[in-house]
Amino acid sequence: MNINPYENFVVSTDHRGVVTVAINVGGRPLNVLTRVAMLELETIVGELERSFGVTGVIFRSDKESGFLAGADVSVIAGIETKVEGFGLIEAGQQLFARIEQLPMPTILLIDGPCLGGGLEWALACDHRIARDNSSTKIGLPEIQLGLIPGWGGTQRLPRVVGLAAAMPMILTGKHLSAKEAARIGLVDLAIKPDDWQREVNRFVDEVVDGRSESRHSLSWKSRLLDHTTLGRCITIAMARRSVRSKSTHHPALSAAIDAMAAGFDKRRDGFKVERDRFVEMLGTATSKNLLNLFFARERARKTSTWISNAHKAMHSSPIRRVGVVGAGVMGAGIGQLAAVRGYSVVIKEVDDESCRAGTSRIDGLVREYANRKQFSAIDRDRLRSKIVVTTDASMMGDCDLVIEAIVERIDVKERVFSELDHHLKSSAILTSNTSSLSVTRMGMATKRSQQVAGLHFFNPVHRMELVEVVRCHDTDDATMARLVAFVKTLGKTPVVTTDTPGFLVNRVLFPYLGEAILMVAEGGDVEAIDREVRRFGMPMGPLELLDQVGIDVAAHVAKSLDGVLPDVASVVNHLDSMVSRGLLGRKSGQGFYRYRGGKRGGGMLSSTRNAVTTAPSFAGMIDDGLSPITRRLIYPMLLEATRCHQERVVNEPWAIDLAMVLGTGFAPHRGGPLQMIESIGKKTVLENAERLEMTLGDRFTTNDIVAFRTKQPLPSIELGHQESP
């Protein structure tokens, strides 16, 4: 075979006649299939098609970061016409079809991420083997961008693993570990890291010698569902039923099922259906909004104004040891996460009893994590050994970063900050996990206010991706750089905010929660309110969310926002009344709902419930696609998001949309509050808000929102040239 130099590939042949094609896309931390890489791969495949004496082909990565993160998302987002879209998808389908038809056996090695187009490439090969470590992630995440797999994923994956296993992979976009992939027959082998090279060589020898056999045995259920026409029809019908209620907002779900079904229909060309559906989805508002959010996430992780200083700051004073004050739910969660990410952690509690409770909580979190990751007892104990729970404040002395996570009382926090200031070394950063209190005021209790900031994690810590990094009045750039870099190492997405009451997320969220509370006080039906919001696309309704957070916690946040938000007093009064009656939400068994055994029951009855329980249908409203209930609840968020944009609570408008989606679950397919204003139309939102204001009061005022009064659109998210996640 003629070996040519390539920009993104290294091609070599060994003594067995096995050709290795190693991808290494320059200038990218992860391999992605750029246009140039695709053209080079076409050339390599052409040479393989014409070659003689090649006994096998190995495709692998030449990067330590993993095999392939998929297609270049910026190329997909930049498609402007249907013709261009069809061309890109057809080119990928044809290339992988040629790989599938190569005359020699093909093996793809998966070490690290193998996602999207990476897995579609792998599915075109005869064999796949994966390295069994935590970095190996195998999946088709296109649905999370409002798209479907377009390079054969909807056709080959069901054939390889069966429809029953392929459906959830494609419809959720979740990735599998190497072991999980081996269990369903997606990979031939999941190999332990220590045995990787030896087992790879052995497997290749078996394939070249024609001795390889399938190691995956089919269960009776798989034979029934995946290998009979009736079984496949049942699987497809069940899938269609499961996505029916979601397909209006997420049309890619139905499109993916249609493409998979076409692959088993002799009357249809499954690959053509896949192409057609992909291009259709690319033109939907859902996909455009989800792509915008994808790039916003990448910007938050990579191009924050503080990142430029991160490299220098990390080298001058790297964060290695993390202190946490308070081993409650949030403190323990933060400590466990930091330990998982390799940090040494010390957690301080106030007394022996609290220390014992905190130790028990940490033990439980570590045990749960180890079970989920299938850790050995040795690995579990090694993780647990990274965390020390103590009452001795002096043990914080070696910490590079301390995160306070105690009771939400400013006087208590000020006292803790003052005490810690004496124990910490001069380079240490002191932060608070407060959700609404002034971190600047806490910093005034220390002699290191330039090294004080907020790190607001969301509950539950291990699931919620967002962290608000709060810059106080005196916080210096080096501190912000170190904190943004630290948040990234935790696998979280940082959004930098100013130190304003409620920061960004709680400030935008609370008008929505407050409006729901007022609606209940007027006699509104709890379940009807939440049901309408779920139909809008929220993961749960505002009243159920309040019960989850805790009515007492919500009351505290509401009080901290007094003076920032209009008409907070009436909301506080209602919440205080519930607290005085012991209605604290899920934790007390009663709130807006009743709870038994941790399960939610019906909504609490209101003594004032009447015929206007679902909010009046105000006369003269312009159609905005919202129901009367949803409009009344969502508009306060839209208005407050615009005020935060004006006041520069964050530097960029895309950060508001991203934070609200990641921090509250704001319907992702709508793109966030500011994007929703653009979609509805600023004039429509303004006129409807004015009608709501006339009926309901000043909390719907638009007088101070200059952005609505201008002809200039709110800044939108530009699609940049970014890598896949």
Secondary structure, 3 states (H helix, E strand, C coil): CCCCCCCCEEEEECCCCEEEEEECCCCCCCCCECHHHHHHHHHHHHHHHHCCCCCEEEEEECCCCCCECCECHHHHHCCCCHHHHHHHHHHHHHHHHHHHCCCCCEEEEECCEEECHHHHHHHCCCEEEEECCCCCEEECHHHHHCCCCCCCHHHHHHHHHCHHHHHHHHHHCCCECHHHHHHCCCCCEEECHHHHHHHHHHHHHHHHCCCCCCCCCCCHHHHHHHCCHHHHHHHHHHHHHHHCCCCCCCCHHHHHHHHHHHCCCCCCCHHHHHHHHHHHHHCCHHHHHHHHHHHHHHHHHHCCCCHHHHHHHHHHCCCCEEEEECCCHHHHHHHHHHHHCCCEEEEECCCHHHHHHHHHHHHHHHHHHHHHCCCCHHHHHHHHCCEEEECCHHHHHHCCEEEECCCCCHHHHHHHHHHHHHHCCCCCEEEECCCCCCHHHHHCCCCCHHHEEEEEECCCCCCCCEEEEEECCCCCHHHHHHHHHHHHHCCCEEEEEECCCCCCHHHHHHHHHHHHHHHHHCCCCHHHHHHHHHHHCCCCCHHHHHHHHCHHHHHHHHHHCECCECCHHHHHHHHHHHHHCCCCEHHHCECCEEEECCEEEEECCCCCCCCCCCCCCCCCCCCCCCCHHHHHHHHHHHHHHHHHHHHCCCCCHHHHHHHHHHHHCCCHHHCCHHHHHHHHCHHHHHHHHHHHHHHHCHHHCCCCCHHHHCCCCCCCCCCCCCCCC
